[in-house]
Amino acid sequence: CGDGRLLAAICLAYPHLSATGLDFAEAAFENAPFSIRPYLRLADLEKPVLLEARYDLVICSEVLEHIDAYGVVLKTLIDSCAHSGIIVITVPQGMQHWGRSDIYAGHLRRFEFQAFREELLHLGLELLSYRTWGSAIGRIYFNLTHNMNQSVLQRKSVIRAAIASVLYNAMKLDDFNHGNAWHQLVVVARNP
């Protein structure tokens, strides 16, 4: 669930939906917007989690790379997804892209394109979309931040904020590029 921004946006856009956010850190609850706190649950993601409901949409964005026993989390995703429900997973792709930003973010791994695909298929998921993201524009941003140390990444300035905003919006162009060599992996799968 992280800081809850994605869950908050979903709850705001679709107030009739039943939503639940999971996180292992109590800080996630403390930092989450008050409006979504009733939807949050504390859970040790490296142990099987039993949810009260099965969901039509399950999102696991930028989580698996932080968890040693990520296979348990994948099983929880599948178990919590309704029959014919959709699972969306985003993870960093390719150990060749490993750098200081991964260490700073607490990543334990980056996922390899073909190996992760085979793992998801082995778990019985139907892959509707399986691609990488972050072509030339994303690569510029990634290279600018890749080897920066923590103190540089945390510095705030008007110029840095303006550059980040321009790059963030320019990276939306990457949505039109497809390939298997970029640094982020985006998966959309159906639970049969």
C-alpha positions in Angstrom: 0.0 0.0 0.0 2.9 2.4 0.6 1.8 5.9 1.2 -1.7 5.0 0.0 -1.8 7.5 -3.0 -2.9 4.8 -5.5 -5.5 3.3 -3.2 -6.8 6.8 -2.4 -7.1 7.6 -6.1 -9.0 4.4 -6.7 -11.3 4.9 -3.8 -12.0 8.5 -4.9 -12.6 7.6 -8.5 -14.7 4.5 -7.7 -16.4 5.0 -4.3 -18.7 2.1 -4.9 -15.9 -0.4 -5.0 -14.7 -2.6 -2.1 -11.0 -1.9 -1.7 -8.3 -3.2 0.7 -4.6 -2.0 0.9 -2.0 -4.3 2.6 1.3 -3.2 4.0 3.8 -4.7 6.5 4.9 -1.3 7.9 2.9 0.5 10.5 4.3 3.7 9.1 2.3 3.1 5.9 -0.9 3.5 8.0 0.4 6.6 9.8 1.4 8.3 6.5 -1.8 7.3 4.6 -4.6 9.8 4.0 -7.2 9.6 6.8 -9.9 8.9 4.2 -8.4 5.4 3.3 -7.3 4.2 6.7 -10.4 2.1 7.1 -9.4 0.2 4.0 -5.9 -0.6 5.2 -4.6 -3.8 6.8 -1.3 -4.6 8.4 0.1 -7.9 7.1 3.4 -9.7 7.0 3.6 -10.2 3.2 6.1 -13.0 3.5 3.5 -15.2 5.2 0.3 -16.3 3.6 -2.5 -13.7 4.1 -6.1 -14.7 4.3 -8.4 -11.9 3.0 -12.1 -11.8 3.6 -12.9 -11.2 0.0 -11.8 -12.1 -3.5 -11.2 -9.0 -5.7 -11.9 -8.3 -9.3 -8.7 -6.3 -9.5 -5.5 -6.8 -7.6 -2.6 -4.4 -7.9 0.9 -5.1 -6.8 3.0 -2.1 -7.8 6.7 -1.8 -6.9 6.5 -4.3 -4.0 7.9 -7.7 -5.0 11.5 -6.4 -5.4 11.5 -5.6 -1.7 10.4 -9.0 -0.4 12.7 -11.9 0.1 10.0 -14.6 -0.2 8.1 -12.9 -3.1 6.7 -16.2 -4.2 4.4 -16.2 -1.1 3.2 -12.7 -2.2 2.4 -13.9 -5.7 0.4 -16.8 -4.2 -1.5 -14.3 -2.0 -2.2 -12.1 -5.1 -3.7 -15.1 -7.0 -5.6 -16.4 -4.0 -7.2 -13.0 -3.4 -8.1 -12.5 -7.0 -11.6 -13.6 -8.2 -12.0 -16.1 -11.0 -11.4 -14.2 -14.3 -10.1 -11.2 -12.2 -7.2 -9.1 -13.2 -3.8 -8.8 -11.5 -1.5 -5.9 -12.3 2.2 -6.2 -11.3 5.0 -3.7 -11.8 8.6 -4.5 -10.8 12.0 -3.2 -11.8 13.4 -5.3 -14.7 16.9 -6.6 -15.5 19.8 -6.9 -13.1 21.9 -5.2 -15.8 20.1 -2.0 -14.6 21.1 -2.5 -11.0 22.5 0.6 -9.3 22.6 2.8 -6.2 19.0 3.9 -6.7 18.0 0.2 -6.2 20.0 0.0 -3.0 18.6 3.3 -1.7 15.0 2.1 -2.5 15.6 -1.2 -0.6 15.4 -3.5 -3.6 16.6 -7.0 -3.1 16.4 -7.8 -6.8 15.3 -6.8 -10.3 13.3 -9.4 -12.2 14.5 -10.9 -15.4 12.1 -10.6 -18.4 11.8 -14.3 -19.5 12.3 -15.9 -16.1 9.5 -13.9 -14.4 7.2 -14.5 -17.4 7.8 -18.3 -17.0 7.2 -18.1 -13.3 3.8 -16.3 -13.7 2.7 -18.8 -16.4 3.8 -21.7 -14.1 1.5 -20.2 -11.4 -1.4 -20.5 -13.9 -1.9 -16.9 -14.8 -3.0 -15.8 -18.3 -0.8 -13.0 -19.4 -2.8 -10.3 -21.2 0.0 -7.8 -21.4 3.7 -8.4 -20.5 6.1 -5.7 -21.5 8.8 -3.4 -20.3 8.6 0.3 -19.9 11.1 3.1 -19.8 12.7 3.6 -23.2 14.8 6.5 -24.2 13.2 9.2 -22.1 12.8 6.9 -19.1 16.5 5.9 -19.6 17.6 9.5 -19.4 15.8 9.9 -16.1 17.1 6.5 -14.8 20.7 7.4 -15.8 20.4 10.8 -14.1 19.3 9.2 -10.8 21.0 5.7 -11.1 24.3 6.5 -9.4 23.2 9.4 -7.1 23.7 8.8 -3.5 20.9 9.2 -0.9 21.7 12.8 0.1 21.6 14.0 -3.5 18.3 12.2 -4.1 16.7 13.8 -1.0 17.8 17.4 -1.8 14.9 19.6 -2.8 15.1 22.7 -5.0 12.9 24.6 -7.4 15.1 23.7 -10.3 15.2 20.1 -9.4 11.4 20.0 -9.0 10.9 21.7 -12.4 13.3 19.2 -14.1 11.5 16.3 -12.3 8.1 17.6 -13.5 9.3 17.9 -17.1 10.9 14.5 -17.1 7.9 12.9 -15.4 5.5 14.2 -18.1 7.9 13.4 -20.9 8.1 9.8 -19.7 4.4 9.4 -20.5 5.6 9.2 -24.1 7.2 5.9 -23.1 3.7 4.4 -22.9 3.8 4.2 -26.7 7.1 2.3 -26.8 7.3 -1.5 -26.5 10.3 -3.8 -26.0 11.8 -6.2 -23.5 15.0 -4.3 -22.6 13.7 -1.4 -20.7 14.1 -1.0 -16.9 10.5 -1.5 -15.6 8.3 -4.5 -16.2 4.5 -4.1 -16.4 2.3 -7.2 -16.2 -1.5 -7.5 -16.7 -2.7 -11.0 -16.1 -6.0 -12.8 -15.7 -6.6 -15.3 -12.9 -8.3 -18.2 -14.8 
